[in-house]
Amino acid sequence: MSNEWSNKFNVAIAERNPILQSLRITEAFEAIIQRIEELEKLGLPSNGEIQKLVDAIEHLKHLRDLSLDRPA
C-alpha cells in the first residue's frame, strides 16, 4: 500500500518517547524499503514518489542520529 510508508513516517516523526521513537523509525524504514521494492516490481512511473521516499529516508536518518546523541 502506497500510503503505509507515509503513515509510519509521520508516526515516527511525532513520537516523543525515545525508546518508542527508535522502534517507529525502524518501522518507517522498513515500510519505505517495501514501497521502493513495490515500485521496482511494478516498473511504473512514480510521479516523484521515489524522491519523496529518498527524502523520507534522509529525514529518518537525521532523526535517528539526533536520538542517538541524546543523553541517556
Buried (B, 14 or more C-beta within 10 A) or exposed (E): EEEBBBEBBEBBBEBEEEEEBBEBBBBBBEBBEBBBEBBEEEEEEBEEBBEBBEEBBEBBEEBBEEBEEEEE
